[in-house]
Amino acid sequence: MSAIAGDNDHFVRRFEAEGGDRRGFAERRLFGRYLREILSEAVEAGRTRVEQSTAVSARREGDAWRVELDNGESVTADALALAIGNQDPEPLRVFAEGSERFVNNPWADDARSAIRDLIETGGSALIIGTGLTMVDLVLSLDAAGYQGRIVALSRRGQIPRGHADFNPAPVLLDEVPQGHVGRQWRWLRKRSAEVGWRAAVDSLRPHSHALWQSLDIDEQKRFMRHARPWWDVHRHRIAPQVADTVHRMVASGQLQIVAGRILSANAASGGIDVEYRHRGSAQSSTERFTYVLNCTGPLHTMRKTKNGLLRGLLDAGEVEPDRLDIGLTVDENSRAGKRLWALGPLSKGRYWEIIAVPDIREQAAQVAEDMARELAK
Protein backbone atom coordinates (compact mmCIF):
# COMPACT_ATOMS: atom_id res chain seq x y z
CA MET A 1 0.00 0.00 0.00
CA SER A 2 3.02 2.30 -0.24
CA ALA A 3 2.38 5.57 -2.06
CA ILE A 4 6.05 5.81 -3.07
CA ALA A 5 7.22 3.93 -6.17
CA GLY A 6 10.37 1.95 -5.48
CA ASP A 7 9.76 1.84 -1.70
CA ASN A 8 7.22 -0.91 -1.10
CA ASP A 9 7.59 -0.70 2.70
CA HIS A 10 6.98 3.04 3.01
CA PHE A 11 3.46 2.61 4.40
CA VAL A 12 4.40 -0.55 6.29
CA ARG A 13 6.94 1.43 8.33
CA ARG A 14 4.29 4.03 9.13
CA PHE A 15 1.82 1.29 10.12
CA GLU A 16 4.36 -0.43 12.37
CA ALA A 17 5.31 2.90 13.97
CA GLU A 18 1.69 3.17 15.15
CA GLY A 19 1.69 -0.34 16.59
CA GLY A 20 0.46 -2.23 13.53
CA ASP A 21 1.59 -5.63 12.29
CA ARG A 22 2.84 -5.70 8.70
CA ARG A 23 0.82 -8.87 8.16
CA GLY A 24 -2.31 -7.19 9.48
CA PHE A 25 -4.85 -4.81 7.95
CA ALA A 26 -4.77 -1.06 8.46
CA GLU A 27 -7.88 1.04 8.89
CA ARG A 28 -8.78 3.26 5.97
CA ARG A 29 -8.63 6.36 8.14
CA LEU A 30 -4.95 5.65 8.86
CA PHE A 31 -4.20 5.24 5.17
CA GLY A 32 -6.09 8.48 4.49
CA ARG A 33 -3.94 10.35 7.03
CA TYR A 34 -0.82 8.84 5.45
CA LEU A 35 -1.76 10.16 2.00
CA ARG A 36 -2.77 13.58 3.35
CA GLU A 37 0.58 13.92 5.11
CA ILE A 38 2.49 13.17 1.90
CA LEU A 39 0.43 15.75 0.04
CA SER A 40 0.92 18.28 2.83
CA GLU A 41 4.70 17.84 2.61
CA ALA A 42 4.59 18.63 -1.11
CA VAL A 43 2.42 21.70 -0.47
CA GLU A 44 4.66 22.97 2.34
CA ALA A 45 7.71 22.54 0.10
CA GLY A 46 6.12 24.88 -2.42
CA ARG A 47 5.94 22.27 -5.17
CA THR A 48 2.19 21.77 -5.07
CA ARG A 49 -0.90 23.94 -4.82
CA VAL A 50 -4.28 22.42 -4.06
CA GLU A 51 -7.41 24.05 -5.50
CA GLN A 52 -10.57 23.08 -3.60
CA SER A 53 -12.77 23.28 -6.68
CA THR A 54 -14.23 21.13 -9.43
CA ALA A 55 -12.72 21.28 -12.90
CA VAL A 56 -15.60 21.78 -15.34
CA SER A 57 -13.77 22.15 -18.67
CA ALA A 58 -10.33 22.18 -20.28
CA ARG A 59 -9.22 23.67 -23.59
CA ARG A 60 -5.96 24.16 -25.36
CA GLU A 61 -4.28 27.53 -25.58
CA GLY A 62 -1.30 27.03 -27.86
CA ASP A 63 0.88 24.39 -26.20
CA ALA A 64 -0.76 24.97 -22.81
CA TRP A 65 -4.04 24.01 -21.16
CA ARG A 66 -6.59 26.26 -19.50
CA VAL A 67 -8.79 24.48 -16.98
CA GLU A 68 -11.97 26.26 -15.89
CA LEU A 69 -13.16 25.72 -12.31
CA ASP A 70 -16.67 25.79 -10.91
CA ASN A 71 -15.84 28.86 -8.79
CA GLY A 72 -15.30 30.93 -11.95
CA GLU A 73 -11.52 30.86 -11.74
CA SER A 74 -9.12 29.01 -14.05
CA VAL A 75 -5.74 27.30 -13.97
CA THR A 76 -3.21 27.39 -16.81
CA ALA A 77 -0.67 24.58 -17.13
CA ASP A 78 1.84 23.19 -19.62
CA ALA A 79 0.62 19.63 -19.00
CA LEU A 80 -2.63 18.06 -17.87
CA ALA A 81 -3.13 14.73 -16.07
CA LEU A 82 -6.64 13.32 -15.74
CA ALA A 83 -6.71 11.44 -12.42
CA ILE A 84 -10.39 11.77 -11.55
CA GLY A 85 -10.92 8.20 -10.34
CA ASN A 86 -14.20 6.36 -10.76
CA GLN A 87 -17.26 8.04 -12.23
CA ASP A 88 -20.81 7.92 -10.93
CA PRO A 89 -22.72 4.70 -11.73
CA GLU A 90 -25.02 4.61 -14.72
CA PRO A 91 -28.67 4.95 -13.58
CA LEU A 92 -30.76 1.77 -13.56
CA ARG A 93 -33.74 2.44 -15.79
CA VAL A 94 -36.04 0.01 -14.02
CA PHE A 95 -36.08 2.34 -10.99
CA ALA A 96 -37.19 5.46 -12.82
CA GLU A 97 -40.61 5.32 -11.14
CA GLY A 98 -39.20 4.98 -7.64
CA SER A 99 -36.58 7.69 -7.90
CA GLU A 100 -37.19 9.32 -4.50
CA ARG A 101 -36.28 6.11 -2.69
CA PHE A 102 -33.69 4.96 -5.25
CA VAL A 103 -30.10 6.01 -4.55
CA ASN A 104 -28.03 5.77 -7.72
CA ASN A 105 -24.68 6.92 -6.33
CA PRO A 106 -23.73 5.16 -3.07
CA TRP A 107 -20.98 7.74 -2.42
CA ALA A 108 -23.17 10.85 -2.73
CA ASP A 109 -24.96 12.94 -0.11
CA ASP A 110 -28.34 11.30 -0.76
CA ALA A 111 -26.78 7.93 0.08
CA ARG A 112 -25.60 9.24 3.45
CA SER A 113 -29.06 10.62 4.08
CA ALA A 114 -30.65 7.27 3.19
CA ILE A 115 -28.26 5.43 5.51
CA ARG A 116 -29.12 7.75 8.40
CA ASP A 117 -32.82 7.22 7.76
CA LEU A 118 -32.42 3.44 7.61
CA ILE A 119 -30.54 3.45 10.91
CA GLU A 120 -33.15 5.62 12.62
CA THR A 121 -36.21 3.78 11.29
CA GLY A 122 -34.90 0.23 10.88
CA GLY A 123 -36.34 0.12 7.36
CA SER A 124 -35.32 -2.48 4.81
CA ALA A 125 -32.69 -2.00 2.12
CA LEU A 126 -32.19 -3.57 -1.29
CA ILE A 127 -28.62 -3.30 -2.56
CA ILE A 128 -28.10 -3.89 -6.27
CA GLY A 129 -24.65 -5.42 -6.69
CA THR A 130 -22.71 -7.75 -4.38
CA GLY A 131 -19.13 -6.50 -4.75
CA LEU A 132 -16.86 -4.33 -2.65
CA THR A 133 -19.22 -1.34 -2.69
CA MET A 134 -21.97 -3.50 -1.23
CA VAL A 135 -19.56 -4.68 1.48
CA ASP A 136 -18.66 -1.07 2.33
CA LEU A 137 -22.32 -0.14 2.65
CA VAL A 138 -23.18 -3.17 4.78
CA LEU A 139 -20.24 -2.44 7.10
CA SER A 140 -21.36 1.17 7.50
CA LEU A 141 -24.85 0.07 8.44
CA ASP A 142 -23.62 -2.59 10.85
CA ALA A 143 -21.14 -0.25 12.55
CA ALA A 144 -23.96 2.23 13.17
CA GLY A 145 -26.10 -0.39 14.89
CA TYR A 146 -28.57 -0.93 12.06
CA GLN A 147 -31.02 -3.75 12.84
CA GLY A 148 -33.09 -3.84 9.65
CA ARG A 149 -33.11 -6.33 6.79
CA ILE A 150 -30.76 -6.12 3.82
CA VAL A 151 -31.09 -7.95 0.51
CA ALA A 152 -28.05 -7.76 -1.79
CA LEU A 153 -28.79 -8.91 -5.32
CA SER A 154 -26.67 -9.50 -8.42
CA ARG A 155 -26.94 -11.78 -11.42
CA ARG A 156 -24.59 -14.40 -9.95
CA GLY A 157 -24.77 -13.58 -6.24
CA GLN A 158 -20.99 -13.67 -5.88
CA ILE A 159 -19.41 -11.74 -2.99
CA PRO A 160 -15.70 -10.90 -2.42
CA ARG A 161 -13.68 -13.65 -0.79
CA GLY A 162 -11.74 -13.11 2.42
CA HIS A 163 -8.00 -12.77 2.77
CA ALA A 164 -6.06 -15.58 4.45
CA ASP A 165 -2.42 -16.51 4.87
CA PHE A 166 -0.87 -18.45 2.00
CA ASN A 167 2.56 -19.32 0.65
CA PRO A 168 3.35 -17.24 -2.46
CA ALA A 169 3.86 -19.26 -5.63
CA PRO A 170 5.22 -16.83 -8.25
CA VAL A 171 5.29 -17.75 -11.93
CA LEU A 172 7.00 -16.34 -15.01
CA LEU A 173 4.92 -14.70 -17.70
CA ASP A 174 5.93 -17.39 -20.21
CA GLU A 175 4.38 -20.04 -17.95
CA VAL A 176 0.90 -18.55 -18.36
CA PRO A 177 -1.15 -19.02 -21.56
CA GLN A 178 -1.66 -15.78 -23.46
CA GLY A 179 -4.16 -14.55 -26.01
CA HIS A 180 -7.10 -16.76 -25.01
CA VAL A 181 -9.39 -16.39 -21.98
CA GLY A 182 -10.42 -20.05 -21.93
CA ARG A 183 -6.84 -21.32 -21.79
CA GLN A 184 -5.93 -18.78 -19.14
CA TRP A 185 -8.94 -19.83 -17.05
CA ARG A 186 -8.10 -23.53 -17.32
CA TRP A 187 -4.50 -22.76 -16.33
CA LEU A 188 -5.71 -20.81 -13.28
CA ARG A 189 -8.01 -23.62 -12.16
CA LYS A 190 -5.22 -26.17 -12.47
CA ARG A 191 -2.72 -23.92 -10.72
CA SER A 192 -5.23 -23.24 -7.92
CA ALA A 193 -5.54 -26.98 -7.28
CA GLU A 194 -1.75 -27.18 -6.96
CA VAL A 195 -0.91 -24.16 -4.79
CA GLY A 196 -4.25 -22.80 -3.58
CA TRP A 197 -6.43 -20.24 -5.33
CA ARG A 198 -5.10 -17.22 -3.42
CA ALA A 199 -1.50 -17.98 -4.37
CA ALA A 200 -2.53 -18.74 -7.96
CA VAL A 201 -4.49 -15.51 -8.38
CA ASP A 202 -1.81 -13.35 -6.77
CA SER A 203 0.89 -14.91 -8.94
CA LEU A 204 -0.75 -13.24 -11.94
CA ARG A 205 -0.60 -9.72 -10.50
CA PRO A 206 2.87 -8.85 -11.88
CA HIS A 207 1.72 -10.01 -15.33
CA SER A 208 -1.82 -8.65 -15.41
CA HIS A 209 -1.12 -5.85 -17.89
CA ALA A 210 0.74 -8.12 -20.29
CA LEU A 211 -1.91 -10.84 -20.07
CA TRP A 212 -4.72 -8.35 -20.71
CA GLN A 213 -2.90 -6.83 -23.67
CA SER A 214 -2.30 -10.29 -25.13
CA LEU A 215 -6.08 -10.61 -25.67
CA ASP A 216 -7.68 -9.23 -28.81
CA ILE A 217 -10.86 -7.21 -28.44
CA ASP A 218 -13.15 -10.24 -28.82
CA GLU A 219 -11.30 -12.09 -26.06
CA GLN A 220 -11.36 -9.01 -23.81
CA LYS A 221 -15.10 -8.76 -24.30
CA ARG A 222 -15.42 -12.47 -23.53
CA PHE A 223 -13.52 -11.96 -20.29
CA MET A 224 -15.79 -9.09 -19.29
CA ARG A 225 -18.96 -11.05 -20.08
CA HIS A 226 -18.10 -14.38 -18.51
CA ALA A 227 -14.97 -14.33 -16.36
CA ARG A 228 -14.93 -10.88 -14.80
CA PRO A 229 -17.45 -11.52 -11.95
CA TRP A 230 -15.46 -14.56 -10.81
CA TRP A 231 -12.11 -12.83 -11.21
CA ASP A 232 -13.25 -9.78 -9.24
CA VAL A 233 -14.40 -11.67 -6.14
CA HIS A 234 -11.19 -13.71 -5.97
CA ARG A 235 -8.78 -10.93 -6.95
CA HIS A 236 -10.25 -8.05 -4.89
CA ARG A 237 -10.51 -9.68 -1.49
CA ILE A 238 -11.63 -8.34 1.87
CA ALA A 239 -9.94 -8.39 5.27
CA PRO A 240 -10.71 -11.44 7.46
CA GLN A 241 -12.48 -9.25 10.04
CA VAL A 242 -14.68 -7.81 7.31
CA ALA A 243 -15.47 -11.26 5.93
CA ASP A 244 -16.41 -12.39 9.45
CA THR A 245 -18.86 -9.49 9.79
CA VAL A 246 -20.50 -10.26 6.44
CA HIS A 247 -20.77 -13.97 7.27
CA ARG A 248 -22.25 -13.18 10.70
CA MET A 249 -24.93 -10.99 9.15
CA VAL A 250 -25.74 -13.68 6.55
CA ALA A 251 -25.91 -16.38 9.24
CA SER A 252 -28.28 -14.29 11.37
CA GLY A 253 -30.57 -13.68 8.40
CA GLN A 254 -30.11 -9.92 8.52
CA LEU A 255 -28.25 -9.98 5.19
CA GLN A 256 -29.48 -12.11 2.31
CA ILE A 257 -27.33 -12.58 -0.78
CA VAL A 258 -29.49 -13.26 -3.84
CA ALA A 259 -28.50 -14.40 -7.31
CA GLY A 260 -31.24 -13.13 -9.57
CA ARG A 261 -32.59 -10.29 -11.63
CA ILE A 262 -35.04 -7.44 -11.12
CA LEU A 263 -38.18 -7.52 -13.24
CA SER A 264 -39.93 -4.30 -12.21
CA ALA A 265 -39.94 -1.53 -9.63
CA ASN A 266 -42.70 0.90 -8.65
CA ALA A 267 -42.91 3.72 -6.16
CA ALA A 268 -45.00 2.85 -3.08
CA SER A 269 -45.90 4.39 0.23
CA GLY A 270 -42.66 4.70 2.19
CA GLY A 271 -40.55 2.77 -0.26
CA ILE A 272 -40.30 0.91 -3.57
CA ASP A 273 -42.07 -2.32 -4.54
CA VAL A 274 -39.49 -4.47 -6.32
CA GLU A 275 -40.31 -7.63 -8.25
CA TYR A 276 -37.33 -9.94 -8.63
CA ARG A 277 -36.67 -13.54 -9.59
CA HIS A 278 -34.04 -15.86 -8.18
CA ARG A 279 -31.58 -17.30 -10.67
CA GLY A 280 -32.88 -20.62 -12.01
CA SER A 281 -36.40 -20.04 -10.72
CA ALA A 282 -39.52 -19.57 -12.83
CA GLN A 283 -41.35 -17.77 -10.03
CA SER A 284 -40.87 -14.15 -9.01
CA SER A 285 -41.55 -12.40 -5.74
CA THR A 286 -42.37 -8.79 -4.86
CA GLU A 287 -41.09 -7.05 -1.76
CA ARG A 288 -41.28 -3.48 -0.50
CA PHE A 289 -37.96 -1.87 0.42
CA THR A 290 -37.53 1.43 2.20
CA TYR A 291 -34.54 2.25 -0.01
CA VAL A 292 -32.84 0.74 -3.03
CA LEU A 293 -29.13 1.52 -3.45
CA ASN A 294 -27.17 1.04 -6.65
CA CYS A 295 -23.86 -0.68 -5.85
CA THR A 296 -23.24 -2.10 -9.33
CA GLY A 297 -19.98 -0.18 -9.59
CA PRO A 298 -18.75 2.92 -11.43
CA LEU A 299 -19.66 3.92 -14.97
CA HIS A 300 -18.26 1.54 -17.58
CA THR A 301 -19.47 3.31 -20.72
CA MET A 302 -17.27 6.30 -21.47
CA ARG A 303 -19.53 7.67 -24.18
CA LYS A 304 -22.26 8.11 -21.54
CA THR A 305 -20.12 10.13 -19.14
CA LYS A 306 -21.84 13.03 -17.41
CA ASN A 307 -18.53 14.48 -16.19
CA GLY A 308 -18.34 17.96 -17.71
CA LEU A 309 -14.56 17.96 -18.07
CA LEU A 310 -14.49 14.60 -19.87
CA ARG A 311 -17.59 15.40 -21.91
CA GLY A 312 -15.97 18.56 -23.23
CA LEU A 313 -12.68 16.82 -24.07
CA LEU A 314 -14.53 14.03 -25.87
CA ASP A 315 -16.76 16.41 -27.84
CA ALA A 316 -13.74 18.50 -28.84
CA GLY A 317 -11.89 15.42 -30.07
CA GLU A 318 -9.04 15.93 -27.60
CA VAL A 319 -9.55 12.41 -26.23
CA GLU A 320 -11.43 9.36 -27.44
CA PRO A 321 -12.94 6.29 -25.77
CA ASP A 322 -10.89 3.12 -25.85
CA ARG A 323 -12.05 0.26 -28.05
CA LEU A 324 -14.08 -1.25 -25.20
CA ASP A 325 -15.59 2.15 -24.28
CA ILE A 326 -14.66 1.64 -20.61
CA GLY A 327 -12.06 4.40 -20.45
CA LEU A 328 -9.90 6.59 -22.66
CA THR A 329 -7.48 5.54 -25.37
CA VAL A 330 -3.93 5.89 -24.02
CA ASP A 331 -0.52 4.85 -25.32
CA GLU A 332 2.22 2.91 -23.53
CA ASN A 333 3.06 6.05 -21.50
CA SER A 334 -0.60 6.60 -20.53
CA ARG A 335 -0.80 9.59 -22.88
CA ALA A 336 -4.33 10.40 -23.98
CA GLY A 337 -3.28 13.32 -26.21
CA LYS A 338 -0.68 16.04 -26.68
CA ARG A 339 0.62 16.98 -23.23
CA LEU A 340 -2.35 15.08 -21.81
CA TRP A 341 -2.25 11.94 -19.64
CA ALA A 342 -4.91 9.70 -18.07
CA LEU A 343 -4.37 7.65 -14.90
CA GLY A 344 -6.22 5.02 -12.90
CA PRO A 345 -9.68 3.83 -13.96
CA LEU A 346 -9.65 6.10 -17.04
CA SER A 347 -6.94 3.83 -18.48
CA LYS A 348 -8.66 0.49 -17.75
CA GLY A 349 -9.09 -0.32 -21.42
CA ARG A 350 -5.33 -0.57 -21.87
CA TYR A 351 -4.30 -2.03 -18.51
CA TRP A 352 -7.47 -3.51 -16.91
CA GLU A 353 -5.84 -4.01 -13.49
CA ILE A 354 -5.26 -0.34 -12.71
CA ILE A 355 -7.41 0.45 -9.67
CA ALA A 356 -5.27 -0.96 -6.82
CA VAL A 357 -2.66 1.16 -5.03
CA PRO A 358 0.41 -0.76 -6.33
CA ASP A 359 -0.74 -0.40 -9.94
CA ILE A 360 -1.66 3.28 -9.72
CA ARG A 361 1.53 4.07 -7.75
CA GLU A 362 3.73 2.70 -10.51
CA GLN A 363 1.64 4.31 -13.24
CA ALA A 364 1.81 7.70 -11.51
CA ALA A 365 5.61 7.47 -11.30
CA GLN A 366 5.86 6.56 -14.99
CA VAL A 367 3.55 9.40 -15.99
CA ALA A 368 5.58 11.86 -13.90
CA GLU A 369 8.78 10.76 -15.63
CA ASP A 370 7.20 11.00 -19.09
CA MET A 371 5.71 14.40 -18.28
CA ALA A 372 9.10 15.68 -17.10
CA ARG A 373 10.73 14.49 -20.34
CA GLU A 374 8.01 16.16 -22.40
CA LEU A 375 8.27 19.48 -20.57
CA ALA A 376 12.06 19.47 -20.86
CA LYS A 377 11.91 19.53 -24.67
RAQUI-V776485 format. One record per helix or strand of 2 or more residues. SS is the DSSP state (@ for helix, = for strand). FROM is the first residue (numbers start at 0). LEN is the number of residues. If there is no record, write none. Layout:
ss:SS from:FROM len:LEN
ss:SS from:FROM len:LEN
This chain:
ss:@ from:9 len:8
ss:@ from:27 len:17
ss:= from:54 len:7
ss:= from:63 len:6
ss:= from:73 len:4
ss:= from:79 len:3
ss:@ from:92 len:9
ss:= from:101 len:2
ss:@ from:108 len:13
ss:= from:124 len:4
ss:@ from:131 len:12
ss:= from:149 len:5
ss:@ from:172 len:3
ss:@ from:180 len:15
ss:@ from:196 len:6
ss:@ from:204 len:9
ss:@ from:216 len:19
ss:@ from:239 len:13
ss:= from:254 len:14
ss:= from:270 len:8
ss:= from:283 len:6
ss:= from:290 len:4
ss:@ from:301 len:3
ss:@ from:307 len:8
ss:= from:334 len:3
ss:= from:339 len:3
ss:@ from:343 len:8
ss:@ from:356 len:19
